[in-house]
Amino acid sequence: MEKESGDVGGYVVIVSDGKPFPAIKLSWSEGALKQPVAAKVTNHDRASGQLSFSASIEWDEGKRRDIQFDGKMTNDRMTGRFAAPWNTAPTAVELEVRSRKAAFEPAMTCRPG
């Protein structure tokens, strides 16, 4: 959750098993959470968990740019680096495995300000 707005923020990676590579969709926040886009798996090793993928997104008046992930996937999390057009350097990330509902509609707690 974004502290300032309360919007869902960060990255959401949807992974479905597939052969020879998993099927991946990526969502990211740019203000509000964007709708998922299909990603292209460029490297995957089931034994070690190594995973690389990229997703092409619209950026700068219809021009397309890539978001690139390089890292590792285990049963309960993904760790690695995201390179995105809005960051000057790749960002280290650790994403926990959650249900699709929990990722897109996280439980929120209201606290007095």
N, C-alpha and C positions, 0 to 999 in steps of 0.2 A: 504494500500500500504506500502511496506517496504521502509523505507527512504533511505537505502543504495543502493538498487538495482532497485527500482521502480516496483518490482514484486508484484503481488497480495499476501498478507500475512495474517496470522491469521487463523481463523476457518470459514468455511462456513457450515451451517447446512441446509439441504433441508428437509422440513417437508411437507408431504402430508397427508390429512385426511384419516383415516382408522378405522376400527372397529376390536377389541375393542380399539386398540392403534393406534396412528399415525404411518405412515411409515417414517423412518428417514434415511437419508444418510449424511455422514460427510466427509468433505474435510478439509485438514490442510496444512499449509505451512512448508516445510522443504527445504529451498531454494525456488524452484518453488512450486506452489499450486499443491497438489496431487489430483489424480482422486478420486471422491467420493466412499466411501465404505458403505455398508448397516450396520446400527446399530441395536442393539437389545434393545427394550424398556423394562426396568426392573420395572418402576413405572410411572404411569400417572393417574392424577386425573383431569378430564375436568373442574370440578367446581372450584377448587383452582388454577389450572394451574401447579401444581407440575409435574415435569418431570425428569426422570432419564433414561439414556441409556448408552450403551457401544458399542464400535466398535473395532473389532480385526484387527490389522494391522501387516504387516511384519516388523520385527525389528531385528537387529543383525544377519545378515547372515541367513535369512529365518525363524528365530524364531518369534513367534507371541506375541504381547503385546496388552494390551487394553488401549484405551482412554476412560475415564469415565466422564460423565456429570451428575451433580446433581443440580437442580435449579427449575426455574419457567418460564413458557411461557405465555405471554399475546398476545393481538392482534398485538402489534407493536414491541415487543422485547423479547429476552430471557436473563435472568440473572441467574448467578450461578457460579459453579466452574468446571473447566476441570482438570482432573488428566491425565497427558500424560507421556510416558516413558522418554521424554527429559527434563522434569521439576522435580526438587527434591520435590516440594510441589504443591498441587493443585493451579491453577491460577484462580483468579476471572475474569469473563468475562461479558460483556454486548454486545449482538449482536442485531443490528437493523434489522427489517424485510425489505428485499429488493427483487426485482425481481431476478430471476436466472441470467438473463443477467447482471444486475448491480453488482451482487455478484462476477461473474467470469470475467466480463469485465468492471471494474469501469471506469468512465470518468476520464481522466487524463489531467492535465494542465501543460504545459511546462513553466518553469520560467527561466529567465537568471540566471546563476550561478555567 
